[in-house]
């Protein structure tokens, strides 16, 4: 019998000053046994950065043909595809054929090498790519608890994340942005 996912519950007060989005999010997230806390926290942050009606977590790692986060139109077309990590170029090419908007949030220690290797392939694709610094994501991961109240304030190219046990500023670098 395989390991079961660990369930995390987040109550998030979101203030996205860039998009004028102010919301209270109640998220239940399954941490897959092969997923790191850092990756899960990047999924939460990416969700906050793109918060909108009908945005949801997919089955993620358990469903390799699905993104980590997505949104569908009322006629069930994929309107937003979000991958976390360093996906293969072929996966993203396929995503751009299935969705009208594709975003990647890269974050780990191999992120620079992944971008350097794939940049020329991504330049021709309608995909936005953002990069978080690995050490900052490690700091963000220290805030994780099974039940967590967070305040997330997004301004410019940074998210200020605070809980009762700590806080951190999580900046990102836009590597490629499609308007």
Rosetta constraint file for C-alpha pairs under 8 A:
AtomPair CA 3 CA 33 HARMONIC 6.27 0.50
AtomPair CA 4 CA 32 HARMONIC 7.31 0.50
AtomPair CA 4 CA 33 HARMONIC 6.61 0.50
AtomPair CA 5 CA 30 HARMONIC 5.62 0.50
AtomPair CA 5 CA 31 HARMONIC 5.25 0.50
AtomPair CA 5 CA 32 HARMONIC 4.62 0.50
AtomPair CA 5 CA 33 HARMONIC 5.51 0.50
AtomPair CA 6 CA 30 HARMONIC 5.59 0.50
AtomPair CA 6 CA 31 HARMONIC 5.01 0.50
AtomPair CA 6 CA 32 HARMONIC 6.76 0.50
AtomPair CA 6 CA 33 HARMONIC 7.41 0.50
AtomPair CA 7 CA 28 HARMONIC 6.92 0.50
AtomPair CA 7 CA 29 HARMONIC 5.74 0.50
AtomPair CA 7 CA 30 HARMONIC 4.62 0.50
AtomPair CA 7 CA 31 HARMONIC 6.17 0.50
AtomPair CA 7 CA 146 HARMONIC 6.82 0.50
AtomPair CA 8 CA 28 HARMONIC 5.75 0.50
AtomPair CA 8 CA 29 HARMONIC 5.15 0.50
AtomPair CA 8 CA 30 HARMONIC 6.30 0.50
AtomPair CA 8 CA 31 HARMONIC 7.28 0.50
AtomPair CA 8 CA 145 HARMONIC 7.24 0.50
AtomPair CA 8 CA 146 HARMONIC 4.49 0.50
AtomPair CA 8 CA 147 HARMONIC 5.90 0.50
AtomPair CA 8 CA 148 HARMONIC 7.93 0.50
AtomPair CA 9 CA 26 HARMONIC 7.34 0.50
AtomPair CA 9 CA 27 HARMONIC 5.76 0.50
AtomPair CA 9 CA 28 HARMONIC 4.57 0.50
AtomPair CA 9 CA 29 HARMONIC 6.35 0.50
AtomPair CA 9 CA 146 HARMONIC 6.11 0.50
AtomPair CA 9 CA 147 HARMONIC 4.80 0.50
AtomPair CA 9 CA 148 HARMONIC 6.30 0.50
AtomPair CA 10 CA 25 HARMONIC 7.66 0.50
AtomPair CA 10 CA 26 HARMONIC 5.74 0.50
AtomPair CA 10 CA 27 HARMONIC 5.04 0.50
AtomPair CA 10 CA 28 HARMONIC 6.38 0.50
AtomPair CA 10 CA 29 HARMONIC 8.00 0.50
AtomPair CA 10 CA 147 HARMONIC 6.01 0.50
AtomPair CA 10 CA 148 HARMONIC 4.93 0.50
AtomPair CA 10 CA 149 HARMONIC 5.87 0.50
AtomPair CA 10 CA 150 HARMONIC 7.08 0.50
AtomPair CA 11 CA 24 HARMONIC 7.17 0.50
AtomPair CA 11 CA 25 HARMONIC 5.79 0.50
AtomPair CA 11 CA 26 HARMONIC 4.69 0.50
AtomPair CA 11 CA 27 HARMONIC 6.51 0.50
AtomPair CA 11 CA 148 HARMONIC 6.28 0.50
AtomPair CA 11 CA 149 HARMONIC 4.75 0.50
AtomPair CA 11 CA 150 HARMONIC 6.18 0.50
AtomPair CA 12 CA 24 HARMONIC 5.64 0.50
AtomPair CA 12 CA 25 HARMONIC 4.95 0.50
AtomPair CA 12 CA 26 HARMONIC 6.37 0.50
AtomPair CA 12 CA 27 HARMONIC 7.87 0.50
AtomPair CA 12 CA 149 HARMONIC 5.88 0.50
AtomPair CA 12 CA 150 HARMONIC 4.72 0.50
AtomPair CA 12 CA 151 HARMONIC 5.61 0.50
AtomPair CA 12 CA 152 HARMONIC 6.86 0.50
AtomPair CA 13 CA 22 HARMONIC 7.76 0.50
AtomPair CA 13 CA 23 HARMONIC 6.16 0.50
AtomPair CA 13 CA 24 HARMONIC 4.71 0.50
AtomPair CA 13 CA 25 HARMONIC 6.46 0.50
AtomPair CA 13 CA 150 HARMONIC 6.32 0.50
AtomPair CA 13 CA 151 HARMONIC 4.76 0.50
AtomPair CA 13 CA 152 HARMONIC 6.16 0.50
AtomPair CA 14 CA 21 HARMONIC 7.51 0.50
AtomPair CA 14 CA 22 HARMONIC 5.50 0.50
AtomPair CA 14 CA 23 HARMONIC 5.15 0.50
AtomPair CA 14 CA 24 HARMONIC 6.01 0.50
AtomPair CA 14 CA 25 HARMONIC 7.20 0.50
AtomPair CA 14 CA 48 HARMONIC 7.00 0.50
AtomPair CA 14 CA 151 HARMONIC 6.16 0.50
AtomPair CA 14 CA 152 HARMONIC 4.98 0.50
AtomPair CA 14 CA 153 HARMONIC 6.05 0.50
AtomPair CA 14 CA 154 HARMONIC 7.96 0.50
AtomPair CA 15 CA 20 HARMONIC 7.52 0.50
AtomPair CA 15 CA 21 HARMONIC 6.06 0.50
AtomPair CA 15 CA 22 HARMONIC 4.64 0.50
AtomPair CA 15 CA 23 HARMONIC 6.79 0.50
AtomPair CA 15 CA 152 HARMONIC 6.24 0.50
AtomPair CA 15 CA 153 HARMONIC 4.70 0.50
AtomPair CA 15 CA 154 HARMONIC 6.18 0.50
AtomPair CA 16 CA 20 HARMONIC 5.65 0.50
AtomPair CA 16 CA 21 HARMONIC 4.98 0.50
AtomPair CA 16 CA 22 HARMONIC 6.19 0.50
AtomPair CA 16 CA 49 HARMONIC 7.36 0.50
AtomPair CA 16 CA 152 HARMONIC 7.90 0.50
AtomPair CA 16 CA 153 HARMONIC 5.77 0.50
AtomPair CA 16 CA 154 HARMONIC 4.54 0.50
AtomPair CA 16 CA 155 HARMONIC 6.49 0.50
AtomPair CA 17 CA 21 HARMONIC 6.76 0.50
AtomPair CA 17 CA 153 HARMONIC 7.32 0.50
AtomPair CA 17 CA 154 HARMONIC 5.80 0.50
AtomPair CA 17 CA 155 HARMONIC 5.27 0.50
AtomPair CA 17 CA 156 HARMONIC 7.82 0.50
AtomPair CA 18 CA 154 HARMONIC 6.81 0.50
AtomPair CA 18 CA 155 HARMONIC 5.65 0.50
AtomPair CA 18 CA 156 HARMONIC 6.25 0.50
AtomPair CA 21 CA 51 HARMONIC 7.84 0.50
AtomPair CA 29 CA 57 HARMONIC 7.87 0.50
AtomPair CA 31 CA 35 HARMONIC 6.22 0.50
AtomPair CA 31 CA 36 HARMONIC 7.70 0.50
AtomPair CA 31 CA 37 HARMONIC 7.56 0.50
AtomPair CA 31 CA 40 HARMONIC 6.54 0.50
AtomPair CA 32 CA 61 HARMONIC 7.14 0.50
AtomPair CA 32 CA 62 HARMONIC 7.77 0.50
AtomPair CA 35 CA 39 HARMONIC 6.57 0.50
AtomPair CA 35 CA 40 HARMONIC 7.13 0.50
AtomPair CA 36 CA 40 HARMONIC 6.45 0.50
AtomPair CA 37 CA 41 HARMONIC 6.16 0.50
AtomPair CA 37 CA 141 HARMONIC 5.94 0.50
AtomPair CA 37 CA 144 HARMONIC 7.41 0.50
AtomPair CA 38 CA 42 HARMONIC 6.30 0.50
AtomPair CA 38 CA 137 HARMONIC 6.11 0.50
AtomPair CA 38 CA 138 HARMONIC 6.13 0.50
AtomPair CA 38 CA 140 HARMONIC 7.42 0.50
AtomPair CA 38 CA 141 HARMONIC 5.13 0.50
AtomPair CA 39 CA 43 HARMONIC 6.31 0.50
AtomPair CA 39 CA 84 HARMONIC 7.31 0.50
AtomPair CA 39 CA 85 HARMONIC 7.48 0.50
AtomPair CA 40 CA 44 HARMONIC 6.41 0.50
AtomPair CA 41 CA 45 HARMONIC 6.19 0.50
AtomPair CA 41 CA 137 HARMONIC 7.76 0.50
AtomPair CA 41 CA 140 HARMONIC 7.05 0.50
AtomPair CA 41 CA 141 HARMONIC 6.15 0.50
AtomPair CA 41 CA 144 HARMONIC 7.50 0.50
AtomPair CA 42 CA 46 HARMONIC 5.95 0.50
AtomPair CA 42 CA 84 HARMONIC 7.05 0.50
AtomPair CA 42 CA 105 HARMONIC 7.71 0.50
AtomPair CA 42 CA 107 HARMONIC 7.64 0.50
AtomPair CA 42 CA 137 HARMONIC 7.31 0.50
AtomPair CA 43 CA 47 HARMONIC 6.09 0.50
AtomPair CA 43 CA 68 HARMONIC 7.22 0.50
AtomPair CA 43 CA 69 HARMONIC 7.66 0.50
AtomPair CA 43 CA 84 HARMONIC 6.47 0.50
AtomPair CA 44 CA 48 HARMONIC 6.34 0.50
AtomPair CA 45 CA 49 HARMONIC 6.17 0.50
AtomPair CA 46 CA 50 HARMONIC 6.29 0.50
AtomPair CA 46 CA 82 HARMONIC 7.95 0.50
AtomPair CA 46 CA 84 HARMONIC 7.96 0.50
AtomPair CA 46 CA 105 HARMONIC 7.11 0.50
AtomPair CA 47 CA 51 HARMONIC 5.67 0.50
AtomPair CA 47 CA 55 HARMONIC 7.76 0.50
AtomPair CA 47 CA 56 HARMONIC 7.96 0.50
AtomPair CA 47 CA 69 HARMONIC 7.14 0.50
AtomPair CA 48 CA 152 HARMONIC 7.68 0.50
AtomPair CA 49 CA 154 HARMONIC 7.35 0.50
AtomPair CA 50 CA 55 HARMONIC 7.96 0.50
AtomPair CA 51 CA 55 HARMONIC 6.56 0.50
AtomPair CA 54 CA 71 HARMONIC 5.48 0.50
AtomPair CA 54 CA 72 HARMONIC 6.52 0.50
AtomPair CA 54 CA 73 HARMONIC 7.93 0.50
AtomPair CA 55 CA 69 HARMONIC 7.13 0.50
AtomPair CA 55 CA 70 HARMONIC 5.70 0.50
AtomPair CA 55 CA 71 HARMONIC 4.43 0.50
AtomPair CA 55 CA 72 HARMONIC 7.47 0.50
AtomPair CA 56 CA 69 HARMONIC 5.66 0.50
AtomPair CA 56 CA 70 HARMONIC 5.60 0.50
AtomPair CA 56 CA 71 HARMONIC 6.23 0.50
AtomPair CA 57 CA 68 HARMONIC 5.97 0.50
AtomPair CA 57 CA 69 HARMONIC 4.37 0.50
AtomPair CA 57 CA 70 HARMONIC 6.35 0.50
AtomPair CA 58 CA 63 HARMONIC 7.95 0.50
AtomPair CA 58 CA 66 HARMONIC 6.60 0.50
AtomPair CA 58 CA 67 HARMONIC 6.51 0.50
AtomPair CA 58 CA 68 HARMONIC 5.53 0.50
AtomPair CA 58 CA 69 HARMONIC 5.48 0.50
AtomPair CA 58 CA 70 HARMONIC 6.67 0.50
AtomPair CA 59 CA 63 HARMONIC 5.48 0.50
AtomPair CA 59 CA 66 HARMONIC 7.15 0.50
AtomPair CA 59 CA 68 HARMONIC 7.18 0.50
AtomPair CA 60 CA 64 HARMONIC 6.87 0.50
AtomPair CA 60 CA 66 HARMONIC 6.28 0.50
AtomPair CA 60 CA 67 HARMONIC 6.05 0.50
AtomPair CA 60 CA 68 HARMONIC 4.59 0.50
AtomPair CA 60 CA 69 HARMONIC 7.56 0.50
AtomPair CA 61 CA 68 HARMONIC 7.47 0.50
AtomPair CA 67 CA 81 HARMONIC 5.92 0.50
AtomPair CA 67 CA 82 HARMONIC 5.71 0.50
AtomPair CA 67 CA 83 HARMONIC 5.31 0.50
AtomPair CA 68 CA 81 HARMONIC 7.83 0.50
AtomPair CA 68 CA 82 HARMONIC 5.93 0.50
AtomPair CA 68 CA 83 HARMONIC 5.26 0.50
AtomPair CA 68 CA 84 HARMONIC 6.50 0.50
AtomPair CA 69 CA 81 HARMONIC 6.33 0.50
AtomPair CA 69 CA 82 HARMONIC 5.08 0.50
AtomPair CA 69 CA 83 HARMONIC 6.84 0.50
AtomPair CA 70 CA 78 HARMONIC 7.08 0.50
AtomPair CA 70 CA 79 HARMONIC 7.49 0.50
AtomPair CA 70 CA 80 HARMONIC 5.27 0.50
AtomPair CA 70 CA 81 HARMONIC 4.82 0.50
AtomPair CA 70 CA 82 HARMONIC 6.00 0.50
AtomPair CA 71 CA 78 HARMONIC 5.92 0.50
AtomPair CA 71 CA 79 HARMONIC 5.52 0.50
AtomPair CA 71 CA 80 HARMONIC 5.05 0.50
AtomPair CA 71 CA 81 HARMONIC 6.96 0.50
AtomPair CA 72 CA 76 HARMONIC 5.24 0.50
AtomPair CA 72 CA 77 HARMONIC 5.25 0.50
AtomPair CA 72 CA 78 HARMONIC 4.41 0.50
AtomPair CA 72 CA 79 HARMONIC 5.16 0.50
AtomPair CA 72 CA 80 HARMONIC 7.04 0.50
AtomPair CA 73 CA 77 HARMONIC 5.23 0.50
AtomPair CA 73 CA 78 HARMONIC 6.37 0.50
AtomPair CA 73 CA 79 HARMONIC 6.03 0.50
AtomPair CA 77 CA 99 HARMONIC 7.44 0.50
AtomPair CA 78 CA 98 HARMONIC 6.53 0.50
AtomPair CA 78 CA 99 HARMONIC 4.92 0.50
AtomPair CA 78 CA 100 HARMONIC 7.10 0.50
AtomPair CA 79 CA 99 HARMONIC 5.25 0.50
AtomPair CA 79 CA 100 HARMONIC 5.22 0.50
AtomPair CA 79 CA 101 HARMONIC 6.10 0.50
AtomPair CA 80 CA 99 HARMONIC 5.92 0.50
AtomPair CA 80 CA 100 HARMONIC 6.39 0.50
AtomPair CA 80 CA 101 HARMONIC 4.82 0.50
AtomPair CA 80 CA 102 HARMONIC 5.87 0.50
AtomPair CA 80 CA 103 HARMONIC 7.76 0.50
AtomPair CA 81 CA 95 HARMONIC 6.94 0.50
AtomPair CA 81 CA 99 HARMONIC 6.24 0.50
AtomPair CA 81 CA 101 HARMONIC 6.23 0.50
AtomPair CA 81 CA 102 HARMONIC 4.76 0.50
AtomPair CA 81 CA 103 HARMONIC 6.30 0.50
AtomPair CA 82 CA 102 HARMONIC 5.90 0.50
AtomPair CA 82 CA 103 HARMONIC 4.84 0.50
AtomPair CA 82 CA 104 HARMONIC 5.78 0.50
AtomPair CA 82 CA 105 HARMONIC 7.66 0.50
AtomPair CA 83 CA 87 HARMONIC 7.20 0.50
AtomPair CA 83 CA 103 HARMONIC 6.43 0.50
AtomPair CA 83 CA 104 HARMONIC 4.90 0.50
AtomPair CA 83 CA 105 HARMONIC 6.40 0.50
AtomPair CA 84 CA 104 HARMONIC 5.81 0.50
AtomPair CA 84 CA 105 HARMONIC 4.83 0.50
AtomPair CA 84 CA 106 HARMONIC 5.98 0.50
AtomPair CA 84 CA 107 HARMONIC 7.78 0.50
AtomPair CA 85 CA 104 HARMONIC 7.24 0.50
AtomPair CA 85 CA 105 HARMONIC 6.04 0.50
AtomPair CA 85 CA 106 HARMONIC 4.53 0.50
AtomPair CA 85 CA 107 HARMONIC 6.03 0.50
AtomPair CA 85 CA 108 HARMONIC 7.10 0.50
AtomPair CA 85 CA 111 HARMONIC 7.90 0.50
AtomPair CA 86 CA 104 HARMONIC 7.82 0.50
AtomPair CA 86 CA 105 HARMONIC 7.87 0.50
AtomPair CA 86 CA 106 HARMONIC 5.64 0.50
AtomPair CA 86 CA 107 HARMONIC 7.90 0.50
AtomPair CA 86 CA 111 HARMONIC 6.70 0.50
AtomPair CA 86 CA 114 HARMONIC 6.52 0.50
AtomPair CA 87 CA 91 HARMONIC 6.61 0.50
AtomPair CA 87 CA 92 HARMONIC 7.04 0.50
AtomPair CA 88 CA 92 HARMONIC 6.63 0.50
AtomPair CA 89 CA 93 HARMONIC 6.16 0.50
AtomPair CA 89 CA 118 HARMONIC 6.97 0.50
AtomPair CA 89 CA 121 HARMONIC 6.90 0.50
AtomPair CA 89 CA 122 HARMONIC 7.09 0.50
AtomPair CA 90 CA 94 HARMONIC 6.26 0.50
AtomPair CA 91 CA 95 HARMONIC 6.24 0.50
AtomPair CA 92 CA 96 HARMONIC 6.18 0.50
AtomPair CA 92 CA 102 HARMONIC 7.84 0.50
AtomPair CA 92 CA 127 HARMONIC 7.96 0.50
AtomPair CA 93 CA 97 HARMONIC 6.69 0.50
AtomPair CA 93 CA 125 HARMONIC 7.13 0.50
AtomPair CA 94 CA 98 HARMONIC 6.53 0.50
AtomPair CA 95 CA 99 HARMONIC 5.96 0.50
AtomPair CA 95 CA 102 HARMONIC 6.86 0.50
AtomPair CA 96 CA 100 HARMONIC 6.74 0.50
AtomPair CA 96 CA 101 HARMONIC 7.06 0.50
AtomPair CA 96 CA 102 HARMONIC 6.28 0.50
AtomPair CA 96 CA 125 HARMONIC 7.44 0.50
AtomPair CA 96 CA 126 HARMONIC 6.75 0.50
AtomPair CA 96 CA 127 HARMONIC 7.28 0.50
AtomPair CA 101 CA 126 HARMONIC 7.50 0.50
AtomPair CA 101 CA 127 HARMONIC 6.91 0.50
AtomPair CA 102 CA 126 HARMONIC 7.20 0.50
AtomPair CA 102 CA 127 HARMONIC 4.97 0.50
AtomPair CA 102 CA 128 HARMONIC 6.36 0.50
AtomPair CA 103 CA 127 HARMONIC 5.69 0.50
AtomPair CA 103 CA 128 HARMONIC 4.74 0.50
AtomPair CA 103 CA 129 HARMONIC 5.81 0.50
AtomPair CA 103 CA 130 HARMONIC 7.76 0.50
AtomPair CA 104 CA 127 HARMONIC 7.54 0.50
AtomPair CA 104 CA 128 HARMONIC 6.27 0.50
AtomPair CA 104 CA 129 HARMONIC 4.74 0.50
AtomPair CA 104 CA 130 HARMONIC 6.12 0.50
AtomPair CA 105 CA 129 HARMONIC 6.14 0.50
AtomPair CA 105 CA 130 HARMONIC 4.93 0.50
AtomPair CA 105 CA 131 HARMONIC 5.78 0.50
AtomPair CA 105 CA 132 HARMONIC 7.30 0.50
AtomPair CA 106 CA 111 HARMONIC 5.99 0.50
AtomPair CA 106 CA 129 HARMONIC 7.43 0.50
AtomPair CA 106 CA 130 HARMONIC 6.13 0.50
AtomPair CA 106 CA 131 HARMONIC 4.71 0.50
AtomPair CA 106 CA 132 HARMONIC 6.22 0.50
AtomPair CA 107 CA 111 HARMONIC 5.96 0.50
AtomPair CA 107 CA 131 HARMONIC 5.69 0.50
AtomPair CA 107 CA 132 HARMONIC 4.70 0.50
AtomPair CA 107 CA 133 HARMONIC 6.01 0.50
AtomPair CA 107 CA 134 HARMONIC 5.54 0.50
AtomPair CA 107 CA 137 HARMONIC 7.11 0.50
AtomPair CA 108 CA 132 HARMONIC 7.75 0.50
AtomPair CA 108 CA 133 HARMONIC 7.25 0.50
AtomPair CA 108 CA 134 HARMONIC 4.91 0.50
AtomPair CA 108 CA 137 HARMONIC 7.99 0.50
AtomPair CA 109 CA 134 HARMONIC 5.62 0.50
AtomPair CA 110 CA 114 HARMONIC 6.18 0.50
AtomPair CA 111 CA 115 HARMONIC 6.17 0.50
AtomPair CA 111 CA 131 HARMONIC 7.46 0.50
AtomPair CA 112 CA 116 HARMONIC 6.11 0.50
AtomPair CA 113 CA 117 HARMONIC 6.08 0.50
AtomPair CA 114 CA 118 HARMONIC 6.09 0.50
AtomPair CA 115 CA 119 HARMONIC 5.28 0.50
AtomPair CA 118 CA 122 HARMONIC 6.30 0.50
AtomPair CA 119 CA 123 HARMONIC 6.07 0.50
AtomPair CA 120 CA 124 HARMONIC 7.42 0.50
AtomPair CA 121 CA 125 HARMONIC 7.37 0.50
AtomPair CA 122 CA 126 HARMONIC 7.94 0.50
AtomPair CA 122 CA 127 HARMONIC 7.14 0.50
AtomPair CA 123 CA 176 HARMONIC 7.55 0.50
AtomPair CA 126 CA 178 HARMONIC 6.21 0.50
AtomPair CA 127 CA 176 HARMONIC 7.34 0.50
AtomPair CA 127 CA 177 HARMONIC 6.99 0.50
AtomPair CA 127 CA 178 HARMONIC 6.10 0.50
AtomPair CA 128 CA 174 HARMONIC 7.77 0.50
AtomPair CA 128 CA 175 HARMONIC 7.56 0.50
AtomPair CA 128 CA 176 HARMONIC 5.13 0.50
AtomPair CA 128 CA 177 HARMONIC 4.35 0.50
AtomPair CA 128 CA 178 HARMONIC 5.33 0.50
AtomPair CA 129 CA 174 HARMONIC 6.14 0.50
AtomPair CA 129 CA 175 HARMONIC 5.34 0.50
AtomPair CA 129 CA 176 HARMONIC 5.00 0.50
AtomPair CA 129 CA 177 HARMONIC 6.36 0.50
AtomPair CA 130 CA 172 HARMONIC 6.43 0.50
AtomPair CA 130 CA 173 HARMONIC 5.62 0.50
AtomPair CA 130 CA 174 HARMONIC 4.48 0.50
AtomPair CA 130 CA 175 HARMONIC 5.49 0.50
AtomPair CA 130 CA 176 HARMONIC 7.04 0.50
AtomPair CA 131 CA 172 HARMONIC 5.39 0.50
AtomPair CA 131 CA 173 HARMONIC 5.13 0.50
AtomPair CA 131 CA 174 HARMONIC 6.43 0.50
AtomPair CA 131 CA 175 HARMONIC 6.83 0.50
AtomPair CA 132 CA 136 HARMONIC 7.27 0.50
AtomPair CA 132 CA 137 HARMONIC 7.00 0.50
AtomPair CA 132 CA 170 HARMONIC 7.35 0.50
AtomPair CA 132 CA 171 HARMONIC 6.54 0.50
AtomPair CA 132 CA 172 HARMONIC 4.65 0.50
AtomPair CA 132 CA 173 HARMONIC 6.59 0.50
AtomPair CA 133 CA 137 HARMONIC 6.48 0.50
AtomPair CA 133 CA 171 HARMONIC 7.62 0.50
AtomPair CA 133 CA 172 HARMONIC 7.04 0.50
AtomPair CA 134 CA 138 HARMONIC 6.25 0.50
AtomPair CA 135 CA 139 HARMONIC 6.37 0.50
AtomPair CA 136 CA 140 HARMONIC 6.28 0.50
AtomPair CA 136 CA 168 HARMONIC 7.83 0.50
AtomPair CA 136 CA 169 HARMONIC 7.62 0.50
AtomPair CA 136 CA 170 HARMONIC 6.01 0.50
AtomPair CA 136 CA 171 HARMONIC 7.97 0.50
AtomPair CA 137 CA 141 HARMONIC 6.14 0.50
AtomPair CA 137 CA 170 HARMONIC 7.23 0.50
AtomPair CA 138 CA 142 HARMONIC 6.71 0.50
AtomPair CA 139 CA 143 HARMONIC 7.45 0.50
AtomPair CA 139 CA 168 HARMONIC 6.87 0.50
AtomPair CA 140 CA 144 HARMONIC 7.54 0.50
AtomPair CA 140 CA 161 HARMONIC 7.78 0.50
AtomPair CA 140 CA 167 HARMONIC 7.81 0.50
AtomPair CA 140 CA 168 HARMONIC 6.32 0.50
AtomPair CA 140 CA 170 HARMONIC 7.61 0.50
AtomPair CA 143 CA 163 HARMONIC 7.04 0.50
AtomPair CA 143 CA 165 HARMONIC 6.90 0.50
AtomPair CA 143 CA 166 HARMONIC 6.50 0.50
AtomPair CA 143 CA 167 HARMONIC 7.50 0.50
AtomPair CA 144 CA 148 HARMONIC 7.06 0.50
AtomPair CA 148 CA 163 HARMONIC 7.46 0.50
AtomPair CA 149 CA 163 HARMONIC 6.05 0.50
AtomPair CA 149 CA 164 HARMONIC 7.62 0.50
AtomPair CA 150 CA 161 HARMONIC 6.74 0.50
AtomPair CA 150 CA 162 HARMONIC 5.62 0.50
AtomPair CA 150 CA 163 HARMONIC 4.86 0.50
AtomPair CA 150 CA 164 HARMONIC 7.98 0.50
AtomPair CA 151 CA 160 HARMONIC 7.87 0.50
AtomPair CA 151 CA 161 HARMONIC 5.70 0.50
AtomPair CA 151 CA 162 HARMONIC 5.16 0.50
AtomPair CA 151 CA 163 HARMONIC 6.49 0.50
AtomPair CA 152 CA 159 HARMONIC 6.44 0.50
AtomPair CA 152 CA 160 HARMONIC 5.67 0.50
AtomPair CA 152 CA 161 HARMONIC 4.64 0.50
AtomPair CA 152 CA 162 HARMONIC 6.63 0.50
AtomPair CA 153 CA 159 HARMONIC 5.49 0.50
AtomPair CA 153 CA 160 HARMONIC 5.09 0.50
AtomPair CA 153 CA 161 HARMONIC 6.60 0.50
AtomPair CA 154 CA 158 HARMONIC 5.84 0.50
AtomPair CA 154 CA 159 HARMONIC 4.33 0.50
AtomPair CA 154 CA 160 HARMONIC 6.39 0.50
AtomPair CA 155 CA 159 HARMONIC 6.38 0.50
AtomPair CA 157 CA 171 HARMONIC 5.70 0.50
AtomPair CA 157 CA 172 HARMONIC 5.69 0.50
AtomPair CA 157 CA 173 HARMONIC 7.08 0.50
AtomPair CA 158 CA 169 HARMONIC 6.79 0.50
AtomPair CA 158 CA 170 HARMONIC 5.45 0.50
AtomPair CA 158 CA 171 HARMONIC 3.93 0.50
AtomPair CA 158 CA 172 HARMONIC 6.07 0.50
AtomPair CA 159 CA 169 HARMONIC 5.81 0.50
AtomPair CA 159 CA 170 HARMONIC 5.04 0.50
AtomPair CA 159 CA 171 HARMONIC 6.18 0.50
AtomPair CA 160 CA 167 HARMONIC 7.39 0.50
AtomPair CA 160 CA 168 HARMONIC 5.99 0.50
AtomPair CA 160 CA 169 HARMONIC 4.46 0.50
AtomPair CA 160 CA 170 HARMONIC 6.18 0.50
AtomPair CA 161 CA 167 HARMONIC 5.53 0.50
AtomPair CA 161 CA 168 HARMONIC 5.46 0.50
AtomPair CA 161 CA 169 HARMONIC 6.22 0.50
AtomPair CA 161 CA 170 HARMONIC 7.46 0.50
AtomPair CA 162 CA 166 HARMONIC 5.92 0.50
AtomPair CA 162 CA 167 HARMONIC 4.11 0.50
AtomPair CA 162 CA 168 HARMONIC 6.53 0.50
AtomPair CA 163 CA 167 HARMONIC 6.08 0.50
